[in-house]
Amino acid sequence: MNKGWILGLILLGASMAPVTAQQPVDVAVVINGQTLDSENPPRMVDGRILIPLRAVFNALGATVKYENKIIEGRRGDKSVILSPGQPTAKINGKDVELDVPPMLIDKVTYVPLRFVASALGDDVKYDAAAKTIIVSPSEPIAESTVPLDRVDVLKIALKRLVVGNQGAILKVWTPTMDEVAYYRGLDDRATAPYSEIDQDSMLGTLGFKNTVEATAIEVMDAYTKLPKREAVAYLGFLHSIPDQSPLDPPDHVDEAMKKFLISTLKEDKDVVIRRQACLALAVSDKIDQEILDAVMEFYAGSENLWETFPVQMFFQFQAKSIRTMPNLAQVRERVAAVNSLYTPAALRFLDGEKE
């Protein structure tokens, strides 16, 4: 019998005799079009593929916490809770039996790939010819309803933006891309918040001053066809416009942009885009509990300092508003519980101290 076909049956859940426990397996794992790159290889345990804990949750775009032998992964409205060696897990609070539990192999915690991906709503298939496990969304991404000629206009406009790692949008090129039409400053977090002059001048330079509502909706709708980092930065820029400004989009558009940025922060597979979404929320003019919870989940779920750098900017820029919230003490406790280089600075901002 063809070995690839056998492995395919195993991965898709067919009943077979147990395979030697914990053996490395020569198979590629592709999650949402990206080959999983991990220094620790996939393992075959009793006919199931296990993948290193953080590698699989990060690739799936989920936040993950691993404390007191409890693994908790979240993506959007879905959650999965597992424990090493325990045969029962929880999906959205409901108990589910596991074929193979998470386990420690060579000092690395592994989790069952198919179970975790399925729990978060993805499909898992096996390509025997390519010896590849393919994980993809169970529902296809909706097609944009924005006309192609309008998509081209948005692409050209967004490519004129220069986005920094700290300073949000730093400058805007002229349409010919040969000189700077508007300059905000160097890539520094002190320059990240947008002023009224920035908002008015940048929209005017882009030619979107009279179409703020329409372009916001179009950028969200056509997002998959646009330069994503610039699109997220632009939506963050629009979300920074204060309510009293004549440029501020209607409330329902502001709410849609907030939901979009939160969803991107939680679910995008690209660390650069997730980071940009956090920076976009950091410079927002509209802070609420939903945004705060999303940023805290992001902060607690990532150990990547480059990825979470905008979190300290979030607390620097939003601390004044957060201090007016009735649950300030609980917020401070949540921040203090995160083992990160940025936690002391975040706490100082919450306490009203200056750097």
Secondary structure as UniProt FT lines:
FT   HELIX           3..11
FT   TURN            12..13
FT   TURN            21..22
FT   STRAND          23..24
FT   STRAND          28..31
FT   TURN            32..33
FT   STRAND          34..35
FT   STRAND          43..45
FT   TURN            46..47
FT   STRAND          48..52
FT   HELIX           53..59
FT   TURN            60..61
FT   STRAND          63..67
FT   TURN            68..69
FT   STRAND          70..75
FT   TURN            76..77
FT   STRAND          78..82
FT   TURN            84..85
FT   STRAND          88..91
FT   TURN            92..93
FT   STRAND          94..97
FT   STRAND          103..105
FT   TURN            106..107
FT   STRAND          108..112
FT   HELIX           113..119
FT   TURN            120..121
FT   STRAND          122..127
FT   TURN            128..131
FT   STRAND          132..137
FT   HELIX           148..158
FT   TURN            159..160
FT   STRAND          161..163
FT   STRAND          169..173
FT   TURN            175..176
FT   STRAND          180..183
FT   HELIX           189..191
FT   HELIX           196..206
FT   TURN            209..210
FT   HELIX           212..221
FT   HELIX           223..225
FT   HELIX           228..239
FT   TURN            243..244
FT   TURN            246..247
FT   HELIX           251..267
FT   HELIX           271..282
FT   HELIX           289..301
FT   HELIX           305..322
FT   TURN            323..324
FT   TURN            326..327
FT   HELIX           328..336
FT   TURN            341..342
FT   HELIX           343..350
FT   TURN            351..352
//
